[in-house]
Amino acid sequence: MTAFWISGATCVITFGGGILALQLQAYRGLVLAFCAGALVAGALMDVIPDALQLLESTHSRFHHHHLLLACSLGFLFFYLLEHVTHDSETGEHVSGHSYIQQAGAWGAVGISVHSFFDGMAIGEAFQAGSEIGWIVALAVLLHKFADGVSTVGIMLGTKQSSQTTTTMLSVAALAPLGGVVTQSAFYIPIPLLALTLGWFAGIFLYLGASSLLPAAHESSASRWLPLVTLAGATFVYFAQSLVE
């Protein structure tokens, strides 16, 4: 029951971060720059380490190089998708717009999947013991705000409508509850979870570098964009450091 209530708190925090990002659309370029920094840092300092920890907790035949391969494939998948989409469409503007929206939707789904696994981690941690449960819960709670901001940043940065953005934010916010329920009812192979997280980490890296940062510079000519991008990465770093 404790895991369920904590997952409910993560929903509120995630949704709050996303709503704040929506309210700051007047500062769209700065919001996108912050999201880009948080997304790239989150992939490298949060998602990949979480996936490695999952692999190390089992005696699977998969190792860290398989996880990094999955990450590379996630990154290259969207690189190839961009070129395939551009080559298959006759109009450059249409193809670019279509590809950007597809990439944004996949990125938001990736954050939702990561949030789903966060819920599963909370449930499993509390089953292992109250002390480890609260440590994992604190780690999840600290980065949920950034997840909400990043979800909105990805959707707005890839030219999605406000209604679609709010829908995906709601999915990402509610995902941890689904993770807790699934963890208590079904068994999902841990190595599969780890490799899936690695794949989505590659997507986050690609979206942060190729979609959000260009969109930030397109929306604003502010000299503060590099510092705000660094602030997004720093936020994720300190959120992780507080639980170590």
Residue pairs with C-beta under 8 A, 6 or more apart in sequence:
2 126
2 130
2 133
3 122
3 123
3 125
3 126
3 133
3 137
3 180
4 177
4 180
6 122
6 137
6 140
6 141
7 119
7 122
7 123
7 176
7 177
7 179
7 180
8 177
9 141
10 115
10 118
10 119
10 122
10 140
10 141
10 144
10 173
10 176
11 173
11 174
11 176
11 177
12 173
13 141
13 144
13 145
13 148
14 115
14 144
14 145
14 147
14 148
14 151
14 169
14 172
14 173
14 176
15 148
15 169
15 170
15 173
16 145
16 148
17 144
17 145
17 146
17 147
17 148
17 149
17 152
18 148
18 149
18 151
18 152
18 165
18 166
18 169
18 172
18 173
19 148
19 169
20 148
20 149
21 31
21 35
21 148
21 149
21 152
21 153
21 156
22 152
22 156
22 162
22 165
22 166
24 30
24 31
25 31
25 156
27 220
28 156
28 219
28 220
29 216
29 217
29 218
29 219
29 220
29 221
29 222
29 225
30 216
30 220
30 222
30 224
30 225
30 228
31 149
31 152
31 153
31 156
32 153
32 156
32 157
32 212
32 213
32 215
32 216
32 219
33 212
33 213
33 216
33 220
33 225
33 226
33 228
33 229
33 232
34 149
34 153
34 228
34 229
34 231
34 232
34 235
35 149
35 150
35 152
35 153
35 154
35 157
35 208
35 212
35 232
36 153
36 208
36 209
36 212
36 213
36 216
36 229
36 232
37 208
37 228
37 229
37 230
37 231
37 232
37 233
37 234
37 235
37 236
38 146
38 149
38 150
38 232
38 233
38 235
38 236
39 107
39 150
39 153
39 154
39 204
39 205
39 207
39 208
39 212
39 232
40 204
40 205
40 208
40 209
40 233
41 232
41 233
41 234
41 235
41 236
41 237
42 143
42 146
42 147
42 150
42 204
42 236
43 71
43 201
43 202
43 204
43 205
43 208
44 201
44 205
45 236
45 237
45 240
46 143
46 236
46 240
47 114
47 197
47 198
47 200
47 201
47 204
48 67
48 68
48 71
48 197
48 198
48 201
50 117
50 121
50 197
51 67
51 193
51 194
51 195
51 197
51 198
51 201
52 64
52 67
52 194
54 190
54 191
54 193
54 194
54 197
55 62
55 63
55 64
55 66
55 67
55 190
55 191
55 194
57 190
58 190
58 191
60 190
60 191
62 191
62 194
62 195
66 195
67 194
67 195
67 198
68 198
69 198
70 195
70 196
70 198
70 199
70 202
71 198
71 199
71 201
71 202
71 205
72 202
73 199
73 202
74 198
74 199
74 200
74 201
74 202
74 203
74 205
74 206
75 202
75 203
75 205
75 206
76 202
77 199
77 202
77 203
78 103
78 106
78 203
78 206
78 207
78 210
79 206
79 210
81 99
81 102
81 103
82 99
82 103
82 210
85 95
85 98
85 99
85 102
86 92
86 95
86 96
86 99
88 95
89 95
89 98
97 159
100 158
100 159
100 211
101 158
101 159
101 160
103 158
103 206
103 207
103 211
104 154
104 155
104 157
104 158
104 159
104 160
104 207
104 211
105 158
105 160
105 168
106 203
107 154
107 158
107 203
107 204
107 207
107 211
108 151
108 154
108 155
108 168
108 171
108 172
109 168
110 200
110 203
110 204
111 147
111 150
111 151
111 154
111 172
111 204
112 151
112 168
112 171
112 172
112 175
113 175
113 196
113 197
113 200
114 147
114 197
114 200
115 144
115 147
115 172
115 173
115 175
115 176
115 179
116 175
116 176
116 178
116 179
116 182
117 179
117 193
117 197
118 140
118 144
118 175
118 176
118 179
119 175
119 176
119 177
119 178
119 179
119 180
119 181
119 182
119 183
120 179
120 180
120 182
120 183
120 188
120 193
121 136
121 140
121 179
122 133
122 136
122 137
122 140
122 176
122 179
122 180
123 179
123 180
123 183
123 184
124 183
125 132
125 133
125 135
125 136
125 137
126 133
126 137
127 133
135 243
138 242
138 243
139 240
139 243
140 176
142 239
142 240
142 242
142 243
143 236
143 239
143 240
144 176
146 232
146 235
146 236
146 239
147 172
148 169
148 172
148 173
151 165
151 168
151 169
151 172
152 165
152 169
153 212
154 207
154 211
154 212
155 164
155 165
155 168
155 169
156 165
157 211
157 212
157 215
157 216
158 207
158 211
158 215
160 168
182 188
213 229
216 225
216 229
217 225
